[in-house]
Amino acid sequence: MTTKDNNCNLSSIEKLLIQNIYAEIKEEYNNDISKFSEFLNTFQNMVEDESEVSASCTLEYLLELINDDFDTEGIDTKNHITPNCKEYLIGYDIVERAYYSPDMMNIYYFINRESLIRHLDYYNPGDCHINTYGTNYRSADDDPMLHIAPNGKVYHLIGQYG
């Protein structure tokens, strides 16, 4: 067991180096907010665990950067939106020491948040950005040989032999 020294004094060059490395890691996730929030949550937990054990000023500064991203990006880690656009609240049960979602029909407990998210995504497939579930009226000039399935796939029908 070690005791941490709270007198962390990083130079501006060291801070800039940490910022650049962290920015390069974040760039891999900028296009997908759900993957970015998963990454940020996991990375924050890893850095917190390691900084509790070690007396590293660099880890403490990195943790500050991560916490600032949670504040500025507005990422809500208490909710998860599945591929079919259902929103699930994510909670942590202190007694069970596990993650769960009170919005699930059957409550299951998971050792980490990522396992819960994988479970929710697996049982809620689809793509909510394709509007195939609303009213789907066809106009007179629509192609009668075109069919859009409920999962969003487009099928072009071919008429053969009458």
ZIDAJO-V795635 format. One record per residue. N is the residue number from 1. RES is the residue in one letter. PSI is psi in whole degrees, -180 to 180 (999 if undefined). OMEGA is omega in whole degrees, 0 to 359 (999 if undefined). Layout:
# ZIDAJO-V795635
n:N res:RES psi:PSI omega:OMEGA
n:N res:RES psi:PSI omega:OMEGA
This chain:
# ZIDAJO-V795635
n:1 res:M psi:136 omega:179
n:2 res:T psi:155 omega:174
n:3 res:T psi:142 omega:183
n:4 res:K psi:141 omega:175
n:5 res:D psi:124 omega:183
n:6 res:N psi:3 omega:180
n:7 res:N psi:67 omega:179
n:8 res:C psi:122 omega:178
n:9 res:N psi:94 omega:176
n:10 res:L psi:142 omega:177
n:11 res:S psi:165 omega:180
n:12 res:S psi:-30 omega:178
n:13 res:I psi:-42 omega:178
n:14 res:E psi:-41 omega:178
n:15 res:K psi:-42 omega:180
n:16 res:L psi:-40 omega:178
n:17 res:L psi:-44 omega:178
n:18 res:I psi:-41 omega:178
n:19 res:Q psi:-42 omega:180
n:20 res:N psi:-43 omega:179
n:21 res:I psi:-44 omega:179
n:22 res:Y psi:-40 omega:179
n:23 res:A psi:-39 omega:178
n:24 res:E psi:-39 omega:177
n:25 res:I psi:-43 omega:182
n:26 res:K psi:-31 omega:182
n:27 res:E psi:-27 omega:180
n:28 res:E psi:-19 omega:186
n:29 res:Y psi:2 omega:188
n:30 res:N psi:-28 omega:182
n:31 res:N psi:-16 omega:183
n:32 res:D psi:104 omega:186
n:33 res:I psi:-33 omega:181
n:34 res:S psi:-42 omega:177
n:35 res:K psi:-36 omega:179
n:36 res:F psi:-42 omega:180
n:37 res:S psi:-36 omega:175
n:38 res:E psi:-46 omega:179
n:39 res:F psi:-48 omega:184
n:40 res:L psi:-41 omega:180
n:41 res:N psi:-46 omega:180
n:42 res:T psi:-46 omega:182
n:43 res:F psi:-40 omega:178
n:44 res:Q psi:-45 omega:179
n:45 res:N psi:-41 omega:180
n:46 res:M psi:-46 omega:182
n:47 res:V psi:-39 omega:177
n:48 res:E psi:-46 omega:180
n:49 res:D psi:-45 omega:182
n:50 res:E psi:-38 omega:182
n:51 res:S psi:-24 omega:175
n:52 res:E psi:-32 omega:182
n:53 res:V psi:-44 omega:184
n:54 res:S psi:164 omega:178
n:55 res:A psi:46 omega:186
n:56 res:S psi:122 omega:177
n:57 res:C psi:-33 omega:180
n:58 res:T psi:-39 omega:178
n:59 res:L psi:-37 omega:178
n:60 res:E psi:-39 omega:178
n:61 res:Y psi:-41 omega:177
n:62 res:L psi:-41 omega:178
n:63 res:L psi:-37 omega:175
n:64 res:E psi:-43 omega:179
n:65 res:L psi:-42 omega:180
n:66 res:I psi:-46 omega:180
n:67 res:N psi:-36 omega:176
n:68 res:D psi:-38 omega:178
n:69 res:D psi:-38 omega:177
n:70 res:F psi:-37 omega:181
n:71 res:D psi:-44 omega:186
n:72 res:T psi:-36 omega:182
n:73 res:E psi:-20 omega:181
n:74 res:G psi:32 omega:182
n:75 res:I psi:125 omega:181
n:76 res:D psi:107 omega:180
n:77 res:T psi:2 omega:177
n:78 res:K psi:-14 omega:179
n:79 res:N psi:156 omega:174
n:80 res:H psi:134 omega:178
n:81 res:I psi:122 omega:182
n:82 res:T psi:169 omega:181
n:83 res:P psi:-28 omega:178
n:84 res:N psi:16 omega:173
n:85 res:C psi:16 omega:172
n:86 res:K psi:140 omega:181
n:87 res:E psi:130 omega:181
n:88 res:Y psi:133 omega:174
n:89 res:L psi:138 omega:179
n:90 res:I psi:127 omega:181
n:91 res:G psi:167 omega:177
n:92 res:Y psi:124 omega:179
n:93 res:D psi:116 omega:183
n:94 res:I psi:-37 omega:181
n:95 res:V psi:-48 omega:180
n:96 res:E psi:-17 omega:184
n:97 res:R psi:51 omega:184
n:98 res:A psi:160 omega:178
n:99 res:Y psi:149 omega:178
n:100 res:Y psi:171 omega:174
n:101 res:S psi:120 omega:179
n:102 res:P psi:-13 omega:181
n:103 res:D psi:-8 omega:180
n:104 res:M psi:148 omega:179
n:105 res:M psi:-46 omega:175
n:106 res:N psi:125 omega:182
n:107 res:I psi:124 omega:175
n:108 res:Y psi:149 omega:180
n:109 res:Y psi:141 omega:184
n:110 res:F psi:145 omega:184
n:111 res:I psi:-30 omega:178
n:112 res:N psi:166 omega:183
n:113 res:R psi:-37 omega:183
n:114 res:E psi:-37 omega:178
n:115 res:S psi:-40 omega:177
n:116 res:L psi:-44 omega:180
n:117 res:I psi:-42 omega:177
n:118 res:R psi:-41 omega:179
n:119 res:H psi:-47 omega:180
n:120 res:L psi:-43 omega:180
n:121 res:D psi:-38 omega:181
n:122 res:Y psi:-41 omega:183
n:123 res:Y psi:5 omega:176
n:124 res:N psi:61 omega:183
n:125 res:P psi:171 omega:176
n:126 res:G psi:-174 omega:178
n:127 res:D psi:105 omega:185
n:128 res:C psi:-7 omega:180
n:129 res:H psi:-6 omega:175
n:130 res:I psi:118 omega:184
n:131 res:N psi:90 omega:177
n:132 res:T psi:1 omega:185
n:133 res:Y psi:-13 omega:179
n:134 res:G psi:-165 omega:178
n:135 res:T psi:133 omega:184
n:136 res:N psi:78 omega:181
n:137 res:Y psi:142 omega:177
n:138 res:R psi:139 omega:177
n:139 res:S psi:174 omega:184
n:140 res:A psi:-30 omega:182
n:141 res:D psi:9 omega:174
n:142 res:D psi:150 omega:180
n:143 res:D psi:118 omega:180
n:144 res:P psi:-12 omega:180
n:145 res:M psi:20 omega:179
n:146 res:L psi:131 omega:179
n:147 res:H psi:131 omega:177
n:148 res:I psi:117 omega:181
n:149 res:A psi:161 omega:180
n:150 res:P psi:-25 omega:179
n:151 res:N psi:4 omega:176
n:152 res:G psi:-7 omega:179
n:153 res:K psi:141 omega:180
n:154 res:V psi:127 omega:180
n:155 res:Y psi:132 omega:175
n:156 res:H psi:113 omega:183
n:157 res:L psi:145 omega:179
n:158 res:I psi:126 omega:179
n:159 res:G psi:121 omega:178
n:160 res:Q psi:145 omega:173
n:161 res:Y psi:40 omega:175
n:162 res:G psi:999 omega:999
